[in-house]
Amino acid sequence: MSKPQKNDDGGFTIVELMVGSVISLVVLGIAFSMFDVQRKTFSIQEQRSEMQQNVRAAMDMMVREIRMAGYDPLNTGFVPISGTSTATSLQVSADLDGSGGIVGSETVTYSYDALSLQIDRNIGGGNQPFVENIAGLNFSYFDANDIVTATVADMRKIQIQITGRTANIDPRTGTFEFGTQTSFVSPKNLGY
């Protein structure tokens, strides 16, 4: 009796091909999921970095300008910090050109625009956006004994607190990311 011939062509059966395809799809799905998580994480980290950089740059410029408040080389006696300064707005003046008076950009006002989530800067031509994606700006004023004061003549130190916010919502948490930076400034020229 003859034995049935074995078909040994070395190919794959349909079942083997299906199993291989399913395994490949699972591996590709896992790889795509990992890539998507990494992409989202990178995006959030990039936004955090941008937020921190914006807050840091704004703080640096504000500190430099506020530190110069009261610079008066000719001793003309102008008011270095405006009496209209509040917890969310500060106006300082300095005779930067040594002319004996306050002109043009020698008076700077920083204010918080809660509607636009930005800090505005005004040097005489109206409010201009200074930094965006800001969740809060707070000024606190201290006297020589580090006690909070609202009396302009007693102000010796100013605390600036800026809270930044990422531009987009974190897709993992469904909320914005926030970061706060605080700095104390002692204007060198407050000679009340």
Residue pairs with C-beta under 8 A, 6 or more apart in sequence:
12 20
40 171
40 172
43 168
44 166
44 170
44 171
44 172
44 177
47 166
47 167
47 168
47 177
48 166
48 177
48 179
50 166
50 167
51 133
51 164
51 165
51 166
51 167
51 177
51 179
52 164
52 179
52 181
54 131
54 132
54 133
54 164
55 131
55 134
55 162
55 163
55 164
55 179
55 181
56 181
57 131
58 119
58 130
58 131
58 134
58 162
59 160
59 162
59 181
59 183
62 110
62 160
62 183
63 160
63 183
63 185
65 92
65 94
65 108
66 90
66 92
66 158
66 160
66 185
66 187
67 185
67 186
67 187
67 188
68 92
68 94
68 96
68 187
68 188
68 189
69 80
69 81
69 92
69 93
69 94
69 187
69 189
69 190
70 80
70 81
70 92
70 93
70 94
70 187
70 188
70 189
70 190
70 191
71 80
71 94
71 95
71 96
71 188
71 189
72 78
72 80
72 94
72 95
72 189
72 191
73 95
73 98
74 95
74 98
74 99
74 100
76 95
76 100
76 101
78 93
78 95
78 101
78 102
79 93
79 152
80 92
80 93
80 94
80 187
80 189
80 190
81 90
81 91
81 92
81 93
81 152
81 155
81 187
81 190
82 90
82 91
82 92
82 93
82 109
82 152
83 152
84 91
85 91
85 139
85 141
85 152
86 139
87 138
87 139
87 140
88 111
88 112
88 114
88 137
88 138
88 139
89 109
89 110
89 111
89 112
89 139
90 109
90 110
90 111
90 139
90 158
91 107
91 108
91 109
91 110
92 107
92 108
92 187
93 102
93 106
93 107
93 108
94 102
94 106
94 189
95 101
95 102
95 106
96 105
96 106
97 103
97 106
104 123
104 124
105 123
105 124
107 123
107 124
108 121
108 122
108 123
109 120
109 121
109 122
109 123
109 127
110 119
110 120
110 121
110 130
110 137
111 119
111 120
111 122
111 127
111 137
112 118
112 119
112 120
112 134
112 136
112 137
113 119
113 120
113 127
116 129
116 132
117 132
117 133
117 134
117 135
117 165
118 129
118 130
118 131
118 132
118 133
118 134
119 129
119 130
119 131
119 134
119 137
119 162
120 127
120 128
120 129
120 130
121 127
121 128
121 129
121 130
122 128
131 162
131 164
133 164
133 165
133 166
133 167
134 162
134 163
134 164
134 165
135 163
135 164
135 165
135 176
135 178
136 161
136 162
136 163
136 180
137 160
137 161
137 162
137 163
138 159
138 160
138 161
139 158
139 159
139 160
139 161
140 148
140 158
140 159
140 161
141 148
141 149
141 150
141 155
141 157
141 158
141 159
142 148
142 149
142 155
142 156
142 157
142 158
142 159
143 149
143 151
143 154
143 155
143 156
143 157
144 154
144 156
146 157
149 155
153 192
154 192
155 190
156 186
156 187
156 190
157 184
157 185
157 186
158 184
158 185
158 186
158 187
159 182
159 183
159 184
159 185
160 182
160 183
160 184
160 185
161 180
161 181
161 182
162 180
162 181
162 182
163 178
163 179
163 180
164 178
164 179
164 180
164 181
165 176
165 177
165 178
166 176
166 177
166 178
168 176
169 175
169 176
170 176
170 177
